Amino acid sequence: MTFATPTPPIETQPIDRVALAALTPERFAAQYQRRGLPVIITDWLQPDWDWNLDYLCDQLGSHEFLLRYYGKERYQQDKRQWTSIGSGVKTHSKPFSEYAALLRSREAHEQDIYLAKCSIQNTPLAKTEAVQTICSQLSHLGLTQPASSLNLWVGPAGHVECLHYDPMDGTLIQLHGSKRVVLFPPSQTFNLYPYPFYAHLRYGLRLRSWFSRVYPDQPDFAAFPRLRQAMQHRYDVVLGPGELLYIPAGWWHEVTALGDEMACSLNRFWRVYPTPRAVFFWGRWRAYLGSLCAVPNVLVQVAVALLSSQRQQKIKEILQML
Ligand SMILES: O=C(O)CCC(=O)C(=O)O
């Protein structure tokens, strides 16, 4: 694919970076949560913790996870040609130790294989002191109404989780390696060319209307002229080990694992507070409308899975996609 216009100078604006100890639930709510503003909060890791591959293998070795096989060609393609995205891409279930071997041999880097958004709820990791501490630190911040369990993200350096927003508030905690996050506020949704919500009628939940069709690092202004406006509102941050990024509902984010090795993070989604921020956020209703359009397609997939000889595996894949 060729891009018509070279990358313009990007106006980056700062996002607050605050130590966890400097925040109270009241201060977090008043300065960031109520206003729906992102913030980086530091000091989440104890000095002797390292969430490297050896540690993860000790905790998760034989536990099975669904891996996303993105494939190395994906980001060379025009996103308008994509027929799957995020958890809608091809998946395979493997024990963590086998995935670790793919990371060590760099096959995961070459084929862009990602362990994305996998719940740790029923794994030994959930019971560790490290995770218990993280959970109590989150509640000290006033985050007490989770909308998901804690999810693990482990992937090769260089992997890009492409530009999308979530209909809930999110907290992304970096545990090993670093990630660059490009952010745009919800006001830029129209200028970021999301897939239309009715695309779900054809693609079910394989494609998602809360993903963007643009590449923020290779902007094609001829095809997406309004992207020029969005670029004026772009924020770039680097999240290092022990840092948490609070991503309020509707904030667009593209996440790239930096370095040469692998990156590991935990995230959790939260009910949007205060409620009017959720009710008056059009992107949330747009996402629900998209999901509603996906229902007939998902029902057909379930029927096909039930008739298949690999019924259990296929149903697991559909549940993971949901
Ligand atoms: O870490 C990643 O690759 C993506 C994380 C993400 O999209 C999120 O926390 O909402």
The ligand as an SDF file (V2000), in Angstrom:
LIG
                    3D

 10  9  0  0  0  0  0  0  0  0999 V2000
   -1.6400   -3.4780   25.5860 O   0  0  0  0  0  0  0  0  0  0  0  0
   -2.2070   -3.6230   24.5110 C   0  0  0  0  0  0  0  0  0  0  0  0
   -1.6710   -4.1790   23.5400 O   0  0  0  0  0  0  0  0  0  0  0  0
   -3.5980   -3.0730   24.3040 C   0  0  0  0  0  0  0  0  0  0  0  0
   -4.2710   -2.6780   25.5920 C   0  0  0  0  0  0  0  0  0  0  0  0
   -5.6100   -2.0470   25.3800 C   0  0  0  0  0  0  0  0  0  0  0  0
   -6.0840   -1.8640   24.2880 O   0  0  0  0  0  0  0  0  0  0  0  0
   -6.3620   -1.6150   26.5620 C   0  0  0  0  0  0  0  0  0  0  0  0
   -5.8620   -1.7420   27.7000 O   0  0  0  0  0  0  0  0  0  0  0  0
   -7.5000   -1.1360   26.3960 O   0  0  0  0  0  0  0  0  0  0  0  0
  1  2  2  0
  2  3  1  0
  2  4  1  0
  4  5  1  0
  5  6  1  0
  6  7  2  0
  6  8  1  0
  8  9  2  0
  8 10  1  0
M  END
$$$$
